[in-house]
Every structure is written in structure tokens, then in C-alpha cells.
Amino acid sequence: MVYTYRITLAGIKGFFRVYAVNAKNSLYTLHKQLRSDLEFPMDQPILFKGLDENGAVVARYALIDLGAGTVDAVTIADTIKAGVKSFVYFYDIESKQIATTDNVEEVVKM
């Protein structure tokens, strides 16, 4: 199963990228791809805040376990199963920089 995520950056109007992510990949794999593509700082802790369809927090995933698992142990499939529809991704906590994902969709293979 493959899912698409539309990534936007706070403060940059009109910027977005779309990523297709295998459900078996971990959040850490997604983080590494985002960090590489978007040149995010490498020396910062990260956090994925998982939101449901109403924008309520379902789970928080980080390098340490905050109760829902660590980013290297939680797969995209795990987040879908938990009801996560989008993420707020904190990639530079010191500067309060965030990226958001929306419109998680299953990719249909023809």
C-alpha cells in the first residue's frame, strides 16, 4: 500500500511537495527524505504530531517514546490504523519551524 502526503511549509505561501510513501516505511524514513529534500537542519530533535480528520491530536511520535512509539518503530500503516489523517512535523524546535501534511490518500495502482 502506498499513501501520498502533501507537504507545506509554514510561512512560505504556495510551496508544497507531494510524497508517495510505502505503508511499510517508518516515520523516520519519511523524516530522512524530508530532511534531505528540503535541507532541514540535522542537529535538531523532531516530532510528528498526528491529527485526525477533525484536527484533534491522535498521537505524538518523536525520537523518544512519548506514548505512541518512536519514529523509527512506527510505520505509516501504524499511523493510518491509529486514525492519523495528517501531521504537523516539527523539524526545527528551537526556531519553532514546522511543516504540515494534509490529504493523506491511498494511491490506487492500475
C-alpha positions as CSV (number, residue, x, y, z in Angstrom):
1,M,0.0,0.0,0.0
2,V,1.3,3.5,-0.9
3,Y,0.0,6.8,0.5
4,T,0.5,10.3,-0.7
5,Y,1.3,13.2,1.6
6,R,1.1,16.9,0.5
7,I,3.8,18.8,2.4
8,T,3.6,22.5,3.0
9,L,5.9,24.8,4.9
10,A,4.6,27.4,7.4
11,G,5.4,31.0,6.2
12,I,6.1,30.0,2.5
13,K,2.9,30.7,0.6
14,G,2.2,28.5,-2.3
15,F,5.0,26.0,-1.6
16,F,4.2,22.3,-1.5
17,R,5.6,18.9,-2.4
18,V,3.8,15.6,-2.7
19,Y,5.4,12.5,-1.5
20,A,4.4,8.9,-2.1
21,V,5.2,6.8,0.9
22,N,5.1,3.0,1.2
23,A,2.9,2.0,4.2
24,K,5.7,-0.3,5.4
25,N,8.1,2.7,5.8
26,S,8.7,4.2,9.2
27,L,8.2,7.8,10.1
28,Y,11.9,8.1,10.4
29,T,12.3,7.1,6.8
30,L,9.9,9.9,5.9
31,H,11.8,12.3,8.1
32,K,15.1,11.5,6.5
33,Q,13.6,12.1,3.0
34,L,12.1,15.4,4.0
35,R,15.3,16.5,5.7
36,S,17.3,15.6,2.6
37,D,15.0,17.2,0.1
38,L,14.1,20.3,2.0
39,E,17.6,20.8,3.6
40,F,16.3,20.9,7.2
41,P,18.9,21.1,9.9
42,M,20.3,17.8,11.0
43,D,21.1,18.7,14.6
44,Q,17.5,19.2,15.8
45,P,15.1,16.8,17.6
46,I,12.0,16.1,15.5
47,L,8.3,15.5,16.3
48,F,5.4,14.3,14.3
49,K,2.1,15.3,15.8
50,G,-0.6,13.0,14.3
51,L,-4.0,14.6,13.8
52,D,-7.4,13.0,13.0
53,E,-9.9,14.3,10.4
54,N,-11.1,17.0,12.8
55,G,-7.6,18.2,13.7
56,A,-7.6,16.6,17.1
57,V,-4.2,15.2,18.3
58,V,-4.2,11.4,18.0
59,A,-0.6,10.7,18.8
60,R,2.9,12.3,19.1
61,Y,5.9,10.5,17.6
62,A,9.5,11.5,18.3
63,L,13.0,10.1,18.7
64,I,12.0,9.1,22.2
65,D,8.7,7.3,23.0
66,L,6.1,9.9,24.0
67,G,3.5,7.1,24.4
68,A,2.7,6.2,20.8
69,G,6.0,4.8,19.8
70,T,9.2,6.2,18.3
71,V,9.6,7.4,14.8
72,D,11.9,4.5,13.9
73,A,9.5,1.9,15.1
74,V,6.2,3.4,13.9
75,T,5.2,2.7,10.2
76,I,2.9,4.8,8.0
77,A,0.5,1.8,8.2
78,D,0.5,2.1,12.1
79,T,-0.4,5.8,11.9
80,I,-3.3,5.1,9.4
81,K,-4.5,2.3,11.7
82,A,-4.4,4.8,14.7
83,G,-6.6,7.2,12.8
84,V,-4.0,9.8,11.7
85,K,-5.1,11.8,8.7
86,S,-2.4,14.4,8.7
87,F,0.7,15.5,10.6
88,V,2.3,18.6,11.9
89,Y,6.0,17.9,11.6
90,F,8.3,19.9,13.8
91,Y,11.8,19.9,12.2
92,D,13.5,22.8,14.0
93,I,12.1,23.0,17.5
94,E,14.5,25.8,18.6
95,S,13.2,28.1,15.8
96,K,9.7,26.7,16.0
97,Q,9.8,25.7,12.3
98,I,7.0,23.3,11.2
99,A,5.8,21.6,8.1
100,T,2.3,20.2,7.7
101,T,0.9,17.3,5.7
102,D,-2.6,17.0,4.5
103,N,-4.7,15.0,2.2
104,V,-3.3,11.6,3.0
105,E,-4.6,9.4,0.3
106,E,-4.1,5.8,-0.7
107,V,-2.5,5.5,-4.1
108,V,-4.5,3.3,-6.4
109,K,-2.4,1.1,-8.7
110,M,-3.8,0.5,-12.1
